[in-house]
Amino acid sequence: MVIARALLVLSTLCAVSLAAQQETPDDLAFLSELARDYRRGGSWSAQRELDEYLLDFPESVPARELAARAALQRGRVQQAREHLARLDEPDPRLLGSLLLRAGDYEAVLELAEQLAQRPAASPLWAGRLQVAALDAMGQHNASLTRARELTDAVDDRELDGLGLLDYGWLAFHQRRFELANQALVFADRELNGLAGPDYELRHPEVLVLLGRVYGAARQTGTGGRDRTLEALDVVLDVDSGSADALVVQAATYLYGMNGQLAERALDRALNRDPEHPEALVLRGRTRLLARRVDAALEAADRVLANNPRDRGALALRSAALGLGSDPAAARDARGAFEQQHPESAEAASLLGEVLQSHYRFEESVAPLQEALALETDNEAPLPVLAQSLANLGRFAEAADALQEHERRSPFPYPWRSNMIDLLSARENLPEMLSEDEHFRFVLDPSEREIYGAELGAWLEDVRAEMGARWGYHPEGEVLVEVYDDIADFSVRTVGFEGFLAFGVCFGDVVTILSPLSQMRGQLHWQQTALHEYAHVVTLGISQQRMPRWLSEGISVLEERRHSDRWARPLARDVLDARANGRVFPVERLDEAFQDGRTVMLGYYLGSLVAEIVERDFGFDGLRALVAAYADDLSTREATQRALGVAPEELDRRLAKHIEDTIASKAKLFPRYDEHGKERLRARVQSGDMQALDDLAAAYQALGRTADRDAALTRAERELGVTPLLMRVRAMRAMAAGHRSEALEILRIWSFGSDDDVDADGLLWFAGLLLDAGDRDAALSVLRRARMLHPADIAQGGVLFALLGLLDPDDATHAAERRSVLEDICRYDETAASPRHDLIDIARAAGDTETERQLLAELVALDPYAPGERMRLAEALFDAGEVAAAREHWKVLLALRPTQARRAPQEASPEMLPGFPQPTSPEVGGEASSEAPPVTEPHWHSVARKRLQETASEVESAPDAPVETAPAASPEGRSTGG
């Protein structure tokens, strides 16, 4: 393009003098191509070309307008003003957009009035400007009335593309989403063409606005086809830096719990337009959700410095100060908002949403109700209110709020329907109290006798122990809702399906999955119940004000305190985070919970910080830290008051703990991400050549083969052949299909010390050795890998790979095999099959105590498995614990065939010598067509017989319960979400 421009200038010089120079068709064609460049985002060279063009044609109307658009695209409002000031009649759309961005709403109204007096390109543009200005000036109701007048007064079939765009905007302003959607789809066809090779995105605003419509109607971020992102992708494929599109994209990612992607999108938006008001407000909102009030205020103040009337920034400031401990500042901020926007619900709505996200449900109700009263046309706060009411146990009010939302917004809203159905079904479930009446349970009647009774007893024990230690008991009953369907649990907990958790605590209300759910065998119900009750304690002490990282961290710490088998080893996640610079500082640790990929990291880092606090400051220090948040303190204020240190000191101790305790016990190959790669690249660019081999490894991990090869060559020139570079070369050979080359490289690499190798590489090397038929060498390598990562319980990881090579029939392997099985069970509380193997080993050795312990762990994992419970009862009886054995036989009498299942851990008849063979077809799987009718399952007859035999020792045997059909699950529930 530079050459083309030079040729045009030369030809013009030959034709006329510069003083008399006029734009030719070739000049205008060149300018049109520049405009296309800017629709693609523009570039430094495009800006230089445009500047040169304006030197040649300073009075060119299209050039000045293009320059103004380019400046506005990058947030250079004053520069855009200067360009338009050179024109007698600038494009009204461009001028209106500029004045709105500048916050000059009076000038917008004046422009709208002028445009209404003369024909305009779009008959609705003047009205749209008027509506936008009225709304921005705080006259929300007047803006809605005017928008309705405008849309009702025109026939949309007669509108051109720009008219349809304005019509769609006006309908969206009224929350008439179906109408807006229809208008914008047709506007896209008119302005950008039909989908296909002739489609050219000349007006990206259409698709950005369409994305807003989809997002506002909640047709996004809930799994499956994401209509918002599809629309935005079309824009971003053309202009990857479009700030308007990136902001909507970020909001969509936040809704779907993709916090990292949202942060990246906002970074890109602010890189293009550093003062983009909507981007700054959204970033401030993310900071507020992560309890970083100061950062939220900073974002709001940046916007207000340019436009003191900006509604979003004023609402953000009001909500941020509304969370703090300074009522006067909160009143002033709310007063400043109301002075500018007396009819707007944005401040109250945002405060309610943030309070809810901070688990301050009781406090969230009033601002959400206020928001609904302020903007009666806006039903959006209703589902948020319903969620808070449900989390407070106010289920009838929650159902009313959702039904009201359904009446006011008939637009398809799957999770709302799911929640209504769920709350309706819940009304039919009876409640039960624990023995000491501290817990009230809502669960299926078929689970009362087994899970209900055992869960109640367990929670009463946990309550007594934690209450004595923490000095806190809830004032009233704790409500525990039990769900045997993970979709119902997910809808009840977060409002849509797909939430991956076992339990959630809202304060004095807890939701938890049943062992009969789809997570059967993966859910350790005792661990989950203890974890959630720890939340009841810490949320109560902090008055629901503590940050989530500390609440989750203490609950995980309480798990570890109860059992070292509930340790949740996440060394790999922590070391990956360290390599990628993603170990969140304590003050930002709540940000980990804004992204599904870092939630578990947030749990674990929180537990490490809690562990460090208790280790260095005592349990009293940990409790004091929790209690400090009750006074609405920030994390900095709370750590200073309770511990006498700043958060940075906790960051330093956490980093040292990771280095000394975690990195020293797990030598792993980091899984680099883009952020980690960029950090390494910056180190190299700053002259740190020692980072070159890590950079090559990062490129390899990210699949950047060309960059990897360049980094390899440079690293070997600078550093020589390091162990890490050898490993990267082996990976490159493997990717190219050269297995024998990779094997030989790894063989040499493995001769290095433990500081030079890693468990992942050794595991990979062992696999290649095994493929080559060298089983003994593979076994030796895996033993070394185990020393470098003793807690690798991943399927296909070190421990399971080693277990697969240890022959159970080889006496020389017996001790090692038992040790590996014990390690798997130590680090995985749900590993059933390894526990069965250990039971067999213990039984063969006559180790009845170990056998009983393992059987008890299996029964705790699945209280509805008859085989393990029968074996445990027999083991207890053999040990002389008759009363305990009888309790298990009583449970077996209550166990229904519909609750049992045939699973690898279930006992078979031969495991129980001396007892009748099973007569129930349910035990063995599907009944054959010739199987006779059966009146009771095998375990009933076994349990009855044993109770009768031991009755004289303890008490008379009870009658067996009558088998009843299980309660029907709610029907008609939508599977959307």
N, C-alpha and C positions, 0 to 999 in steps of 0.2 A: 504493500500500500504506500510506503514511503516513496518508492520509485514512481508509482503512478501519480502521486500528488506532485512530485517534482516536475514531471513531464507536463502536467496540466498548467502549472505555474509558468513554465517556460513558454508554452504555447500562448498563454494569455499575454505575457510580456511582449511577445512579438506582434500581437494584434492591436493592443491599445495601451495607453499609458496607465500607470497604477492609479493616478488621480481619478481617471474616468472609468476605472474597472467596474464591470458589472458581472453578476453571476451568470454563467452560461449553463446550458443543459448538462454539460459534462461536470461542471462544478456541483450542480444540484444532485447529480447522480452519485458523485463522490461523497457528498454530505449524507445522502440516503444510506450509503454503505457504512459510513461512520455511525449512523443511528442504529444500524443492525449490530454493529460492534458493541454498542452500549446496551442493547437489549440482551446481548450475550455477557454482559458484565463490565464491558470496557477494559481498558488496559492503559499502561503508561504511554505506549506509542499512540493509541487512539486519542488520548488527551493531548499529546503533543501535536498531533495532526489537527485537532479541533482548535487549539490555541493559534496555530499558524493560519488556519482558515479565517479566524476572526481578525487577525492582523490584516489579512487581505480584504476581508469583507466585514468591516466592523458594524455595519448597519444591517447585516443579513438577519432577517426575522427567523428563518428556520435554524440558522446556526446559533443564534442567541437562545432560542428555546431549547435546542439540544444541549447547549452548555448549561442552562438552568436545570434541565432534567438530570444531567450528569452530576451536577453539584448537589442537587437534592437527594439523588440516589446514595450519596455518601454523607448526607447529613450536613452539608455545608450551606446552611440556610442563608446566611448573609451573602455569600457569593452568588447563590441563586437569585436573591433579590436584586443584586446589582445588575445581573444579566437582564432580567425582566424590566428593570427600570429604564433600559435603553430602548424599549419598544413602546410604541403608542398604544397598540392593542394586543397585548400578549394573549396566548391561548388561555381561555377562561378556566379550562380544567387544570392546567398547570398552575395558574395563578391561585386558584382556589385551594389546591393541594398544598402549595407553599404557605399560604396564610394560615391554614389549619395547623400545619406542622409548627409554625412560629407562635401559635397561640393567639393570633390577632383576630379574635372571633368577631369583633365589631366590624372590622374590615371585610370579613367573610360575609356578614349579613348585608353590608353595603353592596358588595359585588353581586350577591344573589339578587338583590333588588334591581340592580342595573340590568342584569341578564334577563330578568323577568320582563323587562320593558322592550326587549328586542329579540328577534329570532336567534335561537342558539342551535348548536350542532345537536344537542340532545335536549328535548323539552323538559326533562326531569332533572338536569344537572343543577339548575338554579335552586330547585326545591330541595335537592339533596344537600347542597351547601347550606341552605337555611336550616334544615333539620339537624345537620351535624353541628352547626354553630350554636343553635339553641340548646342542644344536649350538652355540649362542652361548656356552655355558660351556666349550667345548673338548672335549666328549664326543661327537665326531662319530660314532664307530662305534656307540655306544649309541643315538644319535638315529636312525641308519639302521635298526638292529635294531627299535626301537620303531615306527618308521614302517611297516616291513614287517609287523609284527604287527597293526597297526591296519588296514591296507588288506586284509590277507588274512583278517581276522576278520569283515568286513562284506560284505553283499550290496549292491553299489552300486545295484541296481535298486530297492531299498527306501528310498533316501536322498532327502530333500527337497533343495531348491535349495542351502541353506547346507551341508548335508551333502556334496553333490556338490562344492561349492567347496572344502571342507576335504579331501575325498578327492583332488581334483585337486592341491592343494598338497602333500599327503603323497606322491603319486606323483611329482610333479616333484622333490621332495626326494631321491627315490630314483633320479632320472634315468630314470624309466619314462615317456618322453615321449608315446608313443602313448596310454597309459592316462590320463595327465594331460590330454591334448588331448581325449579322448572325454568325460571327466568334466566338463571345463570348458565344452565346447560345450553339454552338457545342463544344466549349472548356469546358463548364460546364458539358456537358454529358460525355465527354471523361475523365475529371479529377475527377469529383465528383460523376458520375453515373447518372442513370435515376431517375427522380422524383419518390418518393415512399419509401418503407421501406429500399431499398438498397442504398439510397442516403446517402453519407457521405461527408461532406464538408472538403476536404483535402486542397483545394486551394481557400480560401476566396477571393483572389485578383480578381478572375474572376467576382464574383458578385459585388464587389465594383466598378470595372471598368464598368460593365454593368450599374450600377446605375449612374455612371458619364455620360455615353452615353445618357441615358434617360433624365437626367437633362439638359444636354447641348442642347438636341433637344427639350426642353420645353415640354416634355411629362409627366410633373409632376406638382403638386402643384396647379392645376386649377380645382379641383373638380373631383368627381368620382374616378375611380381606379387609384391609384398612383403607377406607375410601379417602380419608383426609390425606394420608401419605401418598396415595396414588395421584391425587390431584397436584400435590406439592412437588412430587417428583418430576412432573412434566415441566414445571417452572424451573426447578433446580438443575434439571438436565441441560437447560439452555443457559441459565445464569446461576452458577453454584453459590454465588455470594448474595443472592437476593435477600436483603434483611427482612422484608415483610414475610416472605415465604419461610425463612428460617425461624422466625419467632413462632409462627403457627406450628411449624414442625416441632420445635422445642416443647411447646405446650402439649402436643400430642404425645411426645415421648414421656413427659412427666406423668401424664394420665396413665400411661401403660407401664409405669415404674421402670423406665429406662433413663435413669438420671444422668449417666455418663454421656449418652447420646444427646440428651437435652443440653447438657453443659457445652458439649462440642458445637451444637447448632447455635447456641447463644454466643459462643466465642466467635464463630464465623460471622454472625450478624453484626456484632459490635466491631469486628475488624473492618467490615465494610462501612458501617455507620456508627462511629463510637458513641454518639449521643442519641441513638434511636430510643425514643421514650418507652415504647412497648417492650423492647428487649431489656432495657434497664429495670423496668418494673417487674417483668417476669423473673429476671435474675434475683431481684430483691425478694420476690415471693419465695423462691427456692431457698434463699438464705434464712428467711423467716421460718419456713417449715423445718429447717435444720437448727432452729433456735439461735441463729446468729443475728440478733437484733441490730447490733451496730452496723453490720454489713448491709442489712436491709435498709436502714436509715441512710446510709451512704449512697445507695442506689437511688433512693427516692430524692435525696437532695440534689443529685446530679441532674435529674429531670427538672426539678423545680427551679433550678438556677436558670434554665432556659425558658421555662413556661410555668410561672407560679400558680397557674390555675389548672394544671394537668390533673385530671380526676384520678387516674390510676396511681400517680405518685402520691397524691394527698391521701388516698385510701391506704396505700402501703405504709405511709408514715403514721397514720392514725392507728392502724392495726398493730404495727410494731410497738408503739408506745403503750398501746392498750394491753400488751402482754406483760409489761414491766412493773416495777415496784414504785413508780412515781405517778400517783393519780393526777397530780396537777398537770404534769406534762401530757398525760393521756387526754385530759379534758381540753387542753389547749389545742392539741393536734386534731381532736375530733371537732372542736369548734371551728378550726381553720377549714376543715373539709366541709362542714355544714354551711359555712358562710358562702362558699363557692358553689356547693352542690347540695342544696337543702332537700331536693327530691330524690337523690340517688341513694341506692341501697348498697353501693359498692364497698364502703368502709365497713358497714355492719356485716355484710356477707363474708368479706375476707376475714374479718376477725373471728366470725363463727367457724369458718372452715379451718383456720389455723388452730384455734382452740381445740377443735375436734381432733385434728391431726396430732396434737400434743396430749391427747387423752384427757383433756379438761372438759368432759362431756357436759357436766352440769352447767358450767359457765358458758358453753357454746349455745345453749338453747335460746337464751334471751336475745343475743344479737341476730341469730338466724330468724327468730320470730319478728324482730324489728325490721329486718331486710324484707321479709314478706309483706309487712304492713306498708313499708315505704314504696315499694314497686309492686303493685298488685298485678301488673302484667307479666312479671318475671317469676316463673315457677321454679327456677333452678335451685333455690335454697331448700326446697321441700325434701328431696332425697337426702341431703346432708343432715337436715333436721331429723328425719326419720332414723338415720343411722345413729345419731346421738341418743335419741329416745330409746331405741332398742338396746344400746349399750348401757343405758341406765336401768334396764329392766322394765321400761314403760312401753310395753308391747302394743297395747291397744292404741295409744297415741301415735306410735310409729306407723301402725297400719293405717290410721286415719290420714296421716301426712302423705303416705304413698298413694292412697286412693284419691286424695285431693290432687296430687300431681298427675295421676292418670286422667282425671276429669279435665284438668286444665291443659294437659299436653298429650293428646292422643297419639303423637308420633311414636312409632315403635321404640320401645325402651326395654329390652329383654330382662335386664337384671332387676328392674322395678317389678315386673310381673313375677319373676322368681321369688323376690322377697315377699310380695303380697301373699303368694301361695304358701310360702314357708311359714309366715306368721299365722296364717289361717290354720294350717295343719297343726301348728304348735299348740293352739288352743285346746285341741282334743287330747293332748298328752297329759296324763296325771302327773302330779308331783310327789316326791318322797323326800323325807328328811333323813339325814344321817343320824346315827344312834344318839349322839350328844346334841343333835339339833343345831349344829353350827353351819350346816350346809343343806341347801335345798336343791334337789336334782330334778331336772326335766329330762326324761328319757323314755324310750319305748318300754311298755310294760313287760315285754318278754325279757328285758335285761335287768329288771329290778333285783331278782334273787341272786344273780351272780355278779355281774359287773357293778350294778348299783350298790350292792352291799359291800363289795371289796373296795370300790373306789371311796365310798363313804368312810370306811374304817381307816383306809390309808390316809385320806386327807385329814381326818381327826388327829391321827398320830403326827402328821407333818405340822398341823396347826399348833399342837402343843409344843413340839420341839422348837419350831421357829419363833413362836410367841415368847417362849422363855428366853431365847437368845437375843432376839431383836427388841423385846419389850413392847410388842404391839400385837393387839388382837382387833379384828374388825368389830365395829359396834353391833352390827346385826348379822343376819345370815348372809352367806355368800351363795349366790345363785350359780349353779353349774348346769349348763345345757350340753347334753350328750347327743352326738349325731352319728348315725351309722352309715350315712351316705356322704362322701367327701364333697359332692357338688352342693348339697344342702348346707354343709358346714361352711363352705367357701362363700356361698351367697349370704348366709347369715352373718359371716364375719366381716367381709369387705364389700358385699353387694354384687359380686359377679363370680362366675366359676373360674377355676384355674389357680386359686390361691393355694400354694404348697406349704402347708403347716399342719401341725397336729393339734395345736391348742392356741387360744388367744385369751388374754386377760384384759378386761376393760376397767378394772377397779374391783368392785364387789360383784361383778358379773364375769363368768368364765365360760367360754365355749371350748369343747374338746371332742375329739373323734373317739368313736367306740372301737374296741379291738375287732369288732365285726365289720368294720368299714373296708373299703377297697385297699386300705393300707395295712390290712391284717398281716402280721408277721414282720412289718417294718416299724410299727408303732409300739414303743415301750410305754405303756399307759402310766405306770408309776412314775417314771422319769418325767413324762409330760405333765402330769398332775402336780408334781413337786415344783417343776419349773414355773407353772402358771400361778401356784399359790405364793411362790416367792414374789411374783409381781404384785399380788394382793397386798403383801406386807410392805414392800418398798414404795408402791404407789400411794398406799395409805399414809405412810410416814411423811412422804414428800408432798402430800395433798395433790397428787396427780401431776406434779410439776417437774419431776426429774426428767432429764434427757433420756431418750430411748436407749442410747448406747450403754448407759449405766444401769438402767433397769434390766435390759437383756443380759448385760455382763454379769450382774449379781445373780440372776437366775441360773445362768450357766455355772457360775462359781458354786452356787448351792447344790447343783447336780454333782459336781466334782467332790464337794464336801461329803455328800452322802455315799458316793461309791466311786472308786478309781476306775471302774468299768464304764462310767458315764462321762468319760473325759473329753469326748469329741475332739480327737486330734486333727487339727487343721494346719499342720506345719506347711504343707505345700501352698495353701492359699496365702499364708502370711509371708512366706519367702518369695512367692511370686509378686505379691504386693510390694515388698521391699525392693525387689529388682526393678519394678516399674514405677517406683516413686508414688505408690498409692497406699502407703500406711498413713491413714488419716490422722492429722493432729487431734488431740483430745477435743479441742474447741470445735473441730469440724467433723467429729466422728459420726454425728447423726446423719451426715450426708451419705454415709454408706447404706442407709436404709431407704434412699430414694432410687435405688437401682437394684433390680432383682439379682444381678450378677454379683453384687457386693454385700448383700444382706447377711449371708453367713459369715463373711469376713468381719462385718460389724459386730455380730454376736461374739466372735472369738476375740477380736481386739478389745471389745468391751470387757470381756471376762479377764483378759490379761491385765488391763488397767485396774480392775477391781481387785484382782489378786495382788498386784503390786501395792495398792493402797493398804490392803489389810496386812501385807507382809511388812511394810515400812512404817505404817502409822497405827497398826493394831486394828482390831475389829471395831473398837470405839471410834477410830478415825473414819472407817468406812461408813458406820452408821451416822456419824456427824455430817459426812458429806451428803448422804441421802437427805437428812433432815434439813440441811441448809437450803435446799431448793424450795422448801415450803414457803420461804420468805420471798419468792419471785426473784431469786438471785440468778445472775448469769453463771456460766461454768467458771469463769475467771474469779468472780466474787465468791462462789461457793468453795472452790479449792483454797483460796486465800483464807477464808474464814475457818473452814474445817481442818485444813491440813497445814496452813501457813506457807504454802508454796504456790507458784504460778502454774498454769497448765503446761507451759514449756518445760518445767521440771519433770512433770509426769511424762511428757513426750520423750525427754532424754532417758528416763528410767525404762520406759517401754522399749526404746531402741536398744538399750543395753540388754534388757531381758531377752529380746528376740535374738540378739547376737549370742549371748552366753547360754541361753537355755534351749532355744529352738534350733537356730542354725548349727549349733554344735552337735545336735542329735539327729539332724536330717541334712545330708549332703545331696542336694537336688539340682537338676538343670532348670533354670528359670524359664517360665513360659512368658516370653516377652510380648507386650502389646505395643501399639503404635506410640503410646505415651512413653513407654520405657525405651523404645528405639530412639525417639527424638531426644530423650535425655542423654543417651549414650552418644548420639551424633553431636550434640552440643558440647559434650566433654571433649570429643576428638577435635572439633573445630576450635576449641579453646587451647589446644596443644597437649591434651592428656592422651598420649599415644597408648597408654596402658588399657584404655577402653576399646581399642580397635578389635581385639578378639571377641569381646562381648558384643560389639556392634555387628560383627560378622555372624555371630550366633543369633542375634536378634533378627537380622535379615533372613536367615535360614528359617527361623521359627515362623516368620510372617510370609514365607513363600516368595520373597523378593530375590529371585535367583541372580539377576544381573548385578544388583547392588551387593549381594553376598559375595559373588566372585570378585568384584572390585575390592571389597573390604578385605577379603582373604589375601589377595595379592599384596595389598598395602600392609596388612598386619604382619604377614610373614617377612616382608622387607624390613619393617620397623622392629618387630619383636622376635623374629625367628619362629621356629615351629613350637608353639605352646601346646599343652595338652588340650586346651579348649579348641584350638584351631584344628588339631587332629580329629577331634570329635566332629567338628563341622564338616571336615573333608569326608569323614565316614558317612555322615548323613547325606552329603551331596552324592557320594557314590551309590548309596542305597536308593536315593530318589531316581538316579539314572538307571537303576536295574542291575548295578554291578555289585551283587551280594558278596562275592568272594573278595573283592577289593575292600569293601566295607569291613568284612570280617578280619582281614589282615591288619587294617589300620587300627581296629579296635583291640586286636590282640597286643599290638605294640603299646597302644594307649593304656591298656589295663596294667601294664608293668609299673605305671606311676604310683606314687604314694596315695594315701587316702585323701590328701589335700588336692590331688590333681584329677581325681575321678569322681563320678557321682553315681548314685543308686540307679537313676533312670538309664544312664548309659550302660551300666553293668547288666541291668535287666534286659536291655536290648541285645547286648553282646551274648548273654546266655541263650536268648532265643535263637540267634544265628548259630551258636554252637550246637544247640539241640537239633536244628534243622540239618546241620552237617553230620549228625550222628554221634557227636561227642558228649554223651550224657554226663559222664563223670566230670568233665571240665565245666559243663553248664551248671552242675550242682555246686561245684566249688565257687564259681562266680556268683551264684545266687546267695551263697552263704556270706560272701563278702558284701553283697548289696544289702543284705539284711542288717549288717552292722552299721551301714551308712544311713539306713532308713528303717528302723525297727518297727515303726507303726504304719507301714504301708499296707493297709487292709483293702485297697481298691481291688475290684475284680480284675484279674490280670496283672495285679501288682506283685510286689516282691514276695510277700508271705504266701499268697495263694499259688504263685508260680513255684515256690520252694516246696510247698505242700504237695503239689502235683508230681514232683520228682522223688519224693521220699516214699519208699515202698512200705506199705503197712505190714507186709509179710516178712520184711527184713528186720531181724532182731537188732542189727546194728543201727538201724534208723529209728528205733522205737522212741528213745529218749528225745531225740531231736524233733521227731514228728509231734510228740506230745507238747514240747516247748512251743512249736510253731502254732499249734491249735490253741494253746493257752494265750499266746500273744494276740491271735485273731479275736478271741473272746474278750480279752482285756481291752482292746481298742474298739470293739463293735458290740454294743449291748444287745443287738438284734440278730447276731449270727447264730442261727438255730442249728444248722447242720454240723458245724464244728463242735458245738456243745454235745450233740448226740455222739459224735466220735469220742469225745472225752469221757462221756458217761460209760461207753463200752470199755474204754481203757481202765477207768476207775473200778468198774464192776469186776473186770478180769483180775485186777490187782487187789480186790477186796477192800478198796478205799471207799467205804460207805459214806463217810462224811462229805467227800468231794462229790459223790454221786447225788446225794441229797441237795447239796448247794446248787449244782447245775440243773437238776430237775426243778428246783424252786425258781431259778432264773427263767426257765422255759415256760413255767406256769405263769410267771409274772408277765412274760412276753405275750402269751395268748391264754387267757383264763378259760377259753372255751374249747381247748384241745383236750379231749378225754384221755388220750393215751398217756401224756405226760402227767396228768393229775392222778391217774390210777397208779402209775409207777411211783410218784412222789408219796402218795398215801401209803403204799406198801413199804417204801423205804422208811417212812416215819414210824410205821407200826413195828417194823423190825428193830428200830432203834429204841423202842419202848415209849414213843410219844403217841400214845393211843388217842388222846383227846384231839391232837392236831390232825392225826390221820382221819378221825371221824368227821372233822370239819370238811375235809376234801371229799369224803364219800357223800356227805350231804349235798355238796355242790354238784357232784356228779348226778345225783338224783334230780336236781333242778335243770340239768343241761339237756336241751332239746336236740333232736337230730338235725333240725334246720339250722342250729347254731354251730354244730360240729362240722368238721370238714376232713376229708382225707388229704393228708399232707405228709411230706417226708418225715416230719418230726412226730407224727401220730403213732402211738404204740400199736403193734399188731398183736394178735392173740398169743403167739408164741412167746411174746415178751412177758406174759403173765401166766406162768405155769400153775396148774391146779385149778384154773377157773374155766367155766363153760366157754365153748366156742361161740363167736358172735352169731346172733340170729337175725340181726337187722341188716338189710341190704344197704342201708345208708352208709355203714362203716366201710364197706368195700367198694364204694363207687356206685355206678348205675345198677339198679336192680334188674335182674333178667326177667323176661316175660313170664317165666315159669316159677318165679320166686313166690312162696306162699306169703300171705299177709302177716305182718309182724306187729305186735302190740307194744313192744318196748325195745329200746336199743340195748346192746350188750352191756354198756357201762352201767345201766340202771340195775340190771340183775346182779352184776358184780358188786356194786355199791350196796344194794339191799342186803345181799348175803353177808358182806363184811360188817355192816352195821348190826345185823342180827347176831352175828358171832361175837361182837364186842359189846353188845348192849348191857350185859351184866356188869361189865367193867366200868361203864360210865353212866348210861341212861338207856331208856327204851328207844328202839329205832322208830323214826317217823315214817309216816306213809309216803309213798312216792307221789309226786305231783302228776296230775293228769296232763297229758300232752295237748297243747292248744296250738292253733295256727298262729304264726307271727302276725304282728300288727301290719296292716297294709301301709305301704309307703304312699306319700301324697301323690295324687295323680294330677295330670294336666299341667305340671310345671314346665315352663319353657326351658329349652336347653340352651338358650342364647346366653349372652353374658360377656 
